[in-house]
Amino acid sequence: MKRILVAEDRPASRELIRTIIEASGYELVEAENGREAMERAANGTFDLILLDLQMPEIDGFGVLTQLRQSAAYRHTPIVALTASAMHGDRERALAAGFSAYIPKPVDLNKLRTEIKRLIGGP
């Protein structure tokens, strides 16, 4: 079973993402902030990582930078999730090394499609 790490500080957003990911047949591991995301990534392997860009302790860009320095996550698909969908944000995220960019509120069909595109089925 493919494993997905989601780092999101808002419980309601995590619950929504959990519902779609688990219903799609993937295993989900959750983190409430950037520090927890780094700990979870260090203690396991993931096929895909979903990162909120604005989190406490370490933001999504900081987590991305640290993960990309690790051989284990250099080529892992990492998706930016953000509520601040301003002009240029998508391009900035992709230029920083994110594999995809999904604005909030998360469109569940788009999330499902992006996961399947990036890692295939469960």
N, CA and C of each residue as an Amber inpcrd file, in Angstrom:
protein
   366
   0.8470000  -1.1830000   0.0000000   0.0000000   0.0000000   0.0000000
   0.8900000   1.2430000   0.0000000   0.5590000   2.1950000  -0.8420000
   1.3500000   3.4210000  -0.9260000   1.0280000   4.3250000   0.2590000
   2.0940000   4.9730000   0.7590000   1.9710000   5.8040000   1.9530000
   2.0930000   7.2780000   1.5960000   1.2140000   8.0760000   2.2150000
   1.2050000   9.5170000   1.9900000   1.3230000  10.2210000   3.3270000
   2.2090000  11.2100000   3.3900000   2.3530000  12.0650000   4.5710000
   1.6620000  13.3790000   4.2630000   0.7810000  13.8170000   5.1600000
   0.1580000  15.1280000   5.0120000   0.5330000  15.9740000   6.2260000
   1.0770000  17.1610000   5.9610000   1.4250000  18.1120000   7.0150000
   0.5070000  19.3140000   6.8570000  -0.3780000  19.4740000   7.8150000
  -1.4090000  20.5140000   7.7730000  -1.7560000  20.8780000   9.2100000
  -1.7170000  22.1660000   9.5390000  -1.9530000  22.5680000  10.9280000
  -3.4330000  22.6810000  11.2890000  -4.3210000  22.7400000  10.3150000
  -5.7500000  22.8570000  10.6140000  -6.4050000  21.4780000  10.6600000
  -6.9540000  21.0900000  11.8200000  -7.5870000  19.7690000  11.9570000
  -8.6900000  19.5040000  10.9290000  -9.5150000  20.5010000  10.6220000
 -10.6010000  20.2960000   9.6530000 -10.0420000  19.9820000   8.2690000
  -8.9640000  20.6360000   7.8990000  -8.3440000  20.3710000   6.5940000
  -7.7330000  18.9770000   6.5670000  -7.0770000  18.5830000   7.6720000
  -6.5030000  17.2360000   7.7440000  -7.5970000  16.1850000   7.6350000
  -8.7250000  16.4260000   8.2920000  -9.8250000  15.4610000   8.2680000
 -10.3700000  15.2880000   6.8480000 -10.5340000  16.3830000   6.1350000
 -11.0210000  16.3320000   4.7680000 -10.0500000  15.5610000   3.8770000
  -8.7710000  15.8620000   3.9960000  -7.7450000  15.1810000   3.2010000
  -7.6850000  13.7000000   3.5800000  -7.7560000  13.4100000   4.8810000
  -7.7370000  12.0180000   5.3570000  -8.8770000  11.2290000   4.7240000
 -10.0650000  11.8020000   4.7020000 -11.2340000  11.1270000   4.1520000
 -11.0080000  10.7130000   2.7030000 -10.5210000  11.6260000   1.8820000
 -10.3380000  11.3130000   0.4610000  -9.1860000  10.3370000   0.2410000
  -8.1000000  10.4990000   0.9920000  -6.9340000   9.6250000   0.7930000
  -7.2330000   8.2000000   1.2470000  -7.8180000   8.0610000   2.4150000
  -8.1280000   6.7170000   2.9070000  -9.1990000   6.0450000   2.0610000
 -10.1950000   6.8150000   1.5930000 -11.2360000   6.2460000   0.7340000
 -10.6600000   5.7980000  -0.6090000  -9.5460000   6.4020000  -1.0010000
  -8.8990000   6.0390000  -2.2650000  -7.9610000   4.8440000  -2.1060000
  -7.7660000   4.3760000  -0.8610000  -6.9880000   3.1700000  -0.6340000
  -5.5240000   3.3620000  -0.2750000  -5.1300000   4.5810000   0.0500000
  -3.7480000   4.8440000   0.4490000  -3.6490000   4.8610000   1.9750000
  -2.4450000   4.6230000   2.4810000  -2.1920000   4.7580000   3.9180000
  -1.7810000   6.2030000   4.1730000  -2.3360000   6.8010000   5.2110000
  -2.0610000   8.2050000   5.5170000  -1.3890000   8.3440000   6.8700000
  -0.3600000   9.1890000   6.9210000   0.2900000   9.5780000   8.1720000
   0.1600000  11.0880000   8.2510000  -0.2070000  11.5990000   9.4290000
  -0.4620000  13.0260000   9.5810000   0.5820000  13.7070000  10.4520000
   0.7970000  14.9990000  10.1640000   1.6510000  15.8570000  10.9750000
   0.9250000  17.1890000  11.1310000   1.0420000  17.7780000  12.3300000
   0.3490000  19.0380000  12.6150000   1.1740000  20.2730000  12.2880000
   2.4710000  20.1020000  12.0580000   3.3270000  21.2470000  11.7530000
   4.5750000  20.7530000  11.0160000   5.4150000  21.6830000  10.6230000
   6.6000000  21.3290000   9.8590000   7.5960000  20.4700000  10.6130000
   7.7480000  20.7200000  11.8980000   8.6720000  19.9130000  12.6970000
   8.2070000  18.4610000  12.7410000   6.9130000  18.2590000  12.9930000
   6.3710000  16.8930000  13.0140000   6.5140000  16.2300000  11.6430000
   6.3400000  16.9930000  10.5810000   6.5010000  16.4290000   9.2380000
   7.9190000  15.9160000   9.0410000   8.9020000  16.6740000   9.4950000
  10.2950000  16.2470000   9.3750000  10.5520000  14.9820000  10.1970000
   9.9780000  14.9140000  11.4030000  10.1410000  13.7310000  12.2480000
   9.5180000  12.4990000  11.5940000   8.3020000  12.6580000  11.0660000
   7.6260000  11.5270000  10.4250000   8.4260000  11.0640000   9.1960000
   8.9200000  12.0020000   8.4120000   9.6890000  11.6600000   7.2090000
  10.9900000  10.9510000   7.5770000  11.5950000  11.3490000   8.6840000
  12.8560000  10.7310000   9.1100000  12.6400000   9.3060000   9.6280000
  11.4340000   9.0290000  10.1260000  11.1520000   7.7310000  10.7370000
  10.3470000   6.7910000   9.8470000  10.2400000   7.1120000   8.5800000
   9.4860000   6.2590000   7.6730000   9.7600000   6.6650000   6.2480000
   9.1600000   5.9610000   5.3240000   9.2870000   6.3310000   3.9160000
   7.8950000   6.5780000   3.3580000   7.8120000   7.5300000   2.4660000
   6.5300000   7.9230000   1.8940000   6.6350000   8.0070000   0.3830000
   5.5340000   7.6650000  -0.2720000   5.4710000   7.7290000  -1.7300000
   5.1000000   9.1270000  -2.2090000   4.4440000   9.8950000  -1.3260000
   3.9860000  11.2420000  -1.6590000   3.8820000  12.0430000  -0.3700000
   4.1750000  13.3440000  -0.4530000   4.0610000  14.2220000   0.7070000
   3.2370000  15.4440000   0.3140000   2.2330000  15.7650000   1.1420000
   1.4080000  16.9500000   0.9550000   1.7690000  17.9430000   2.0470000
   2.1960000  19.1510000   1.6670000   2.6440000  20.1430000   2.6410000
   1.8410000  21.4300000   2.5430000   1.2560000  21.8240000   3.6670000
   0.6740000  23.1560000   3.7620000   1.8480000  24.1340000   3.7360000
   1.7240000  25.2180000   3.0050000   2.8480000  26.1600000   2.9310000
   2.9820000  27.0110000   4.1820000   1.8690000  27.2590000   4.8720000
   1.9100000  28.1030000   6.0650000   1.5790000  27.2800000   7.3030000
   2.6500000  26.7680000   7.9400000   2.4950000  25.9560000   9.1470000
   3.3770000  26.5160000  10.2450000   3.0370000  26.2080000  11.5000000
   3.9090000  26.6110000  12.6130000   5.2250000  25.8400000  12.6030000
   6.2020000  26.4040000  13.2500000   7.5290000  25.8320000  13.4990000
   8.4100000  25.8130000  12.2580000   8.0090000  25.0980000  11.2060000
   8.7330000  25.1310000   9.9330000   7.6680000  25.2030000   8.8440000
   7.7470000  26.1920000   7.9590000   6.7270000  26.2880000   6.9210000
   6.9950000  25.2590000   5.8170000   6.0640000  25.1620000   4.8780000
   6.1720000  24.1670000   3.8240000   7.4290000  24.3120000   2.9770000
   7.8530000  25.5520000   2.7210000   9.0810000  25.7460000   1.9410000
  10.2980000  25.2460000   2.7080000  10.3140000  25.4590000   4.0250000
  11.4230000  24.9760000   4.8530000  11.4870000  23.4580000   4.8860000
  10.3290000  22.8290000   5.0140000  10.2770000  21.3620000   5.0170000
  10.7360000  20.8400000   3.6570000  10.2390000  21.4360000   2.5930000
  10.6330000  21.0240000   1.2450000  12.1490000  21.0970000   1.0740000
  12.7410000  22.2100000   1.4780000  14.1850000  22.3970000   1.3310000
  14.9490000  21.3010000   2.0610000  14.5420000  20.9990000   3.3000000
  15.2290000  19.9640000   4.0680000  15.0230000  18.5750000   3.4580000
  13.8050000  18.2840000   3.0180000  13.5360000  16.9690000   2.4270000
  14.3120000  16.7680000   1.1350000  14.3880000  17.7910000   0.3120000
  15.0930000  17.6700000  -0.9800000  16.6030000  17.4630000  -0.7840000
  17.1260000  17.8090000   0.3900000  18.5470000  17.5830000   0.6760000
  18.8270000  16.1340000   1.0530000  17.7690000  15.3890000   1.3600000
  17.8970000  13.9840000   1.7410000  17.7750000  13.1030000   0.5030000
  18.6730000  12.1580000   0.3610000  18.6160000  11.2360000  -0.7810000
  17.2810000  10.4860000  -0.8120000  16.7250000  10.1950000   0.3450000
  15.4720000   9.4460000   0.4230000  14.2980000  10.2060000  -0.1900000
  14.3440000  11.5280000  -0.1820000  13.2100000  12.3360000  -0.6540000
  13.5530000  13.2600000  -1.8130000  14.7360000  13.0920000  -2.3740000
  15.1560000  13.9710000  -3.4680000  14.1930000  13.9000000  -4.6530000
  13.6380000  12.7150000  -4.9150000  12.7700000  12.5400000  -6.0850000
  11.3180000  12.2030000  -5.7220000  10.9950000  12.2520000  -4.4320000
   9.6330000  11.9710000  -3.9820000   8.7100000  13.1170000  -4.3930000
   7.5360000  12.8220000  -4.9340000   6.5910000  13.8950000  -5.2400000
   6.1610000  14.6070000  -3.9520000   6.2990000  15.9240000  -3.9470000
   5.8960000  16.7470000  -2.8080000   4.9710000  17.8310000  -3.3480000
   3.7630000  17.8940000  -2.7830000   2.7220000  18.7860000  -3.2720000
   2.4930000  19.9230000  -2.2840000   2.4480000  21.1430000  -2.8080000
   2.1540000  22.3260000  -1.9970000   0.6450000  22.4980000  -1.8810000
   0.1720000  22.7010000  -0.6520000  -1.2280000  23.0380000  -0.3890000
  -1.2360000  24.4310000   0.2210000  -2.0500000  25.3340000  -0.3060000
  -2.0390000  26.6730000   0.2620000  -3.3450000  27.4210000   0.0650000
  -3.6690000  28.2290000   1.0520000  -4.8410000  29.1000000   0.9770000
  -4.4580000  30.4300000   0.3380000  -3.1740000  30.7480000   0.2940000
  -2.7460000  32.0270000  -0.2740000  -2.4380000  31.8520000  -1.7590000
  -3.4990000  31.6720000  -2.5260000  -3.3350000  31.4310000  -3.9580000
  -3.2820000  32.7580000  -4.7130000  -2.2320000  33.4980000  -4.4900000
  -2.0260000  34.7810000  -5.1580000  -1.3230000  34.5510000  -6.4930000
  -1.4210000  35.5310000  -7.3710000  -0.7540000  35.4470000  -8.6710000
   0.7400000  35.2280000  -8.4550000   1.2840000  34.2140000  -9.0920000
   2.7090000  33.9320000  -8.9800000   3.0530000  32.8970000  -7.9170000
   2.1300000  32.5890000  -7.0050000   2.4170000  31.6150000  -5.9390000
   2.6730000  30.2200000  -6.5110000   1.8750000  29.8190000  -7.4820000
   2.0410000  28.4960000  -8.0840000   3.4320000  28.3800000  -8.7160000
   3.8000000  29.3910000  -9.4810000   5.1030000  29.3770000 -10.1510000
   6.2360000  29.3580000  -9.1370000   6.0860000  30.1340000  -8.0680000
   7.1150000  30.1790000  -7.0180000   7.2780000  28.8140000  -6.3540000
   6.1540000  28.1450000  -6.0660000   6.1990000  26.8310000  -5.4230000
   6.8530000  25.8010000  -6.3430000   6.4730000  25.7990000  -7.6010000
   7.0470000  24.8360000  -8.5410000   8.5370000  25.1100000  -8.7590000
   8.9130000  26.3890000  -8.8180000  10.3280000  26.7440000  -8.9810000
  11.1490000  26.3280000  -7.7600000  10.5200000  26.3180000  -6.5780000
  11.2230000  25.9300000  -5.3480000  11.4620000  24.4240000  -5.2760000
  10.7260000  23.6530000  -6.0860000  10.9370000  22.2050000  -6.0850000
   9.7060000  21.3690000  -5.7710000   8.5610000  22.0220000  -5.5710000
   7.3340000  21.2480000  -5.3680000   6.9550000  20.5730000  -6.6850000
   6.3700000  19.3890000  -6.5890000   5.9610000  18.6260000  -7.7710000
   4.6290000  19.1000000  -8.3230000   3.7920000  19.6610000  -7.4580000
   2.4710000  20.1410000  -7.8550000   2.0120000  21.1690000  -6.8300000
   0.9620000  21.8790000  -7.1800000   0.4400000  22.9700000  -6.3560000
  -1.0780000  22.8630000  -6.3550000  -1.6670000  22.7720000  -5.1540000
  -3.1190000  22.6810000  -5.0410000  -3.5990000  23.7930000  -4.1010000
  -4.4140000  24.7140000  -4.6300000  -4.9320000  25.7950000  -3.7770000
  -6.0410000  25.2920000  -2.8530000  -6.2140000  26.0020000  -1.7330000
  -7.3120000  25.7080000  -0.8090000  -8.4170000  26.7290000  -1.0730000
  -9.6700000  26.3730000  -0.8140000 -10.0770000  25.0650000  -0.3190000
  -9.7650000  23.9800000  -1.3480000  -9.3350000  22.8360000  -0.8360000
  -8.8980000  21.7470000  -1.6950000 -10.0850000  21.1740000  -2.4700000
  -9.9320000  21.1300000  -3.7830000 -10.8990000  20.4730000  -4.6440000
 -10.5780000  18.9790000  -4.5690000 -11.4870000  18.1950000  -3.9970000
 -11.2160000  16.7830000  -3.7530000 -10.9440000  16.0040000  -5.0330000
 -11.6300000  16.3490000  -6.1020000 -11.3700000  15.6640000  -7.3700000
  -9.9800000  15.9970000  -7.8890000  -9.5600000  17.2510000  -7.7460000
  -8.2160000  17.6470000  -8.1860000  -7.1640000  16.9400000  -7.3370000
  -7.3920000  16.8560000  -6.0250000  -6.4530000  16.1610000  -5.1480000
  -6.3330000  14.6970000  -5.5660000  -7.4420000  14.0410000  -5.7560000
  -7.4570000  12.6310000  -6.1640000  -6.7200000  12.4560000  -7.5040000
  -6.9850000  13.3300000  -8.4540000  -6.3490000  13.2650000  -9.7660000
  -4.8390000  13.4780000  -9.6680000  -4.4130000  14.4640000  -8.8820000
  -2.9810000  14.7530000  -8.7400000  -2.2440000  13.5880000  -8.0690000
  -2.8520000  13.0040000  -7.0390000  -2.2140000  11.8650000  -6.3630000
  -2.0370000  10.7190000  -7.3550000  -3.0930000  10.4170000  -8.0950000
  -3.0150000   9.3170000  -9.0640000  -1.9780000   9.6230000 -10.1420000
  -1.9140000  10.8760000 -10.5920000  -0.9390000  11.2600000 -11.6140000
   0.4840000  11.1030000 -11.1010000   0.7040000  11.4570000  -9.8400000
   2.0570000  11.4540000  -9.2810000   2.5450000  10.0790000  -8.8220000
   1.6390000   9.2670000  -8.2720000   2.1070000   7.9700000  -7.7300000
   1.2720000   6.7800000  -8.1660000   0.2720000   6.9920000  -8.9930000
  -0.5680000   5.8770000  -9.4350000  -1.5480000   5.4610000  -8.3440000
  -2.1300000   4.3200000  -8.5220000  -3.1130000   3.8220000  -7.5530000
  -2.4680000   3.2280000  -6.3280000  -3.2830000   2.9040000  -5.3390000
  -2.7660000   2.3630000  -4.0830000  -2.0970000   1.0280000  -4.2820000
